[in-house]
């Protein structure tokens, strides 16, 4: 009797296995958010738990409208199909060509599975613009390079900026030791260019040096670049004044030594000229007697 049940059990197990491997009714589609550079082309596709047979793409957060692209048993179509900016591949993925700012939007993808069930996913496409230069610019420094500034004044300012980016890139100054230096003013600024739909941002840092010598401070300007449109989201500038002697006073720098030498040279010339003039008058007086 037990031997008669073995084929039945085997059939049941095979049936359960086939049922498990078939398209599940709870299959889901997932579409991440995308970003792409203005004027570029990007292929957008989603992932799913099962094979999708019919593809429908919508601009917006709802599928209760005509799709801009579709691929089903009737072929390819949609309100934007065959146009300049939207295409659909034979695998159902959407292509955005020569992206414009107006293409930045939420999109919805609806996919049907073999068993007739479907899943919907909404995602965001961001259009980015890389600034020129494609890095943070610090006043007094070459763009896209680390910078060292030697200062002689007791106060000064630093401006970190980025021009013509999309989206806006918030900037912040980050400092290290704060020894021998204090901060007077910290101001962020943002301007919008309506013509290019880009932003220019900057951050101002005014400082005051409180030690006569030996100050060495690193300033890091950092951008919140979530879309990685910059070559680097940070820039470094190091500010220092004269070195200190053992007595605590500033050691003469190369510039100061040059000034001292120039002054001594002028004094030497004045002394020589005065000597020659005095000697000439002395000789003139001897001839007169």
Secondary structure as GFF3:
##gff-version 3
##sequence-region A 1 289
A	DSSP	alpha_helix	2	21	.	.	.	ID=ss1
A	DSSP	beta_strand	29	30	.	.	.	ID=ss2
A	DSSP	beta_strand	34	37	.	.	.	ID=ss3
A	DSSP	beta_strand	42	44	.	.	.	ID=ss4
A	DSSP	beta_strand	47	48	.	.	.	ID=ss5
A	DSSP	beta_strand	52	59	.	.	.	ID=ss6
A	DSSP	beta_strand	69	72	.	.	.	ID=ss7
A	DSSP	beta_strand	75	77	.	.	.	ID=ss8
A	DSSP	beta_strand	86	88	.	.	.	ID=ss9
A	DSSP	beta_strand	94	96	.	.	.	ID=ss10
A	DSSP	three_ten_helix	101	103	.	.	.	ID=ss11
A	DSSP	beta_strand	105	113	.	.	.	ID=ss12
A	DSSP	beta_strand	118	128	.	.	.	ID=ss13
A	DSSP	beta_strand	137	138	.	.	.	ID=ss14
A	DSSP	beta_strand	147	150	.	.	.	ID=ss15
A	DSSP	beta_strand	155	165	.	.	.	ID=ss16
A	DSSP	beta_strand	171	175	.	.	.	ID=ss17
A	DSSP	beta_strand	181	193	.	.	.	ID=ss18
A	DSSP	beta_strand	198	209	.	.	.	ID=ss19
A	DSSP	beta_strand	216	223	.	.	.	ID=ss20
A	DSSP	beta_strand	234	240	.	.	.	ID=ss21
A	DSSP	alpha_helix	254	288	.	.	.	ID=ss22
###
